[in-house]
């Protein structure tokens, strides 16, 4: 009696992710609500973050990476426990942005970067 081979997991990501341990913030579209998160892995087009309240955020949001002063437009792809998988869209350099819609994110980043 032989058993069927176990199928290997299928990689659905377009780009490989790099393990990380970075401080971050999740912000709703207008940055009126934020929560802290830890960026656990990241690539050019996706990230996995951990947060204490993943269910409180909408499916469209911003991810702010504090150390580098970068924000991405993001979409929630999955939620499992305290982890959230994000698809990353446009990248914004908060050190140089003058776009009105990103000023609130820049202010949030500035406060966090000073700590």
Secondary structure, 3 states (H helix, E strand, C coil): CCCCCCCCCCCCCCCCCEEEEEEEEEECCCCCCEEEEEEEEECCCEEEEECCCHHHCCCEEEEEECCCCEEEEEEEEEEECCEEEEEEEEEEECCCCCCHHHHHHHHHHHHHHCC
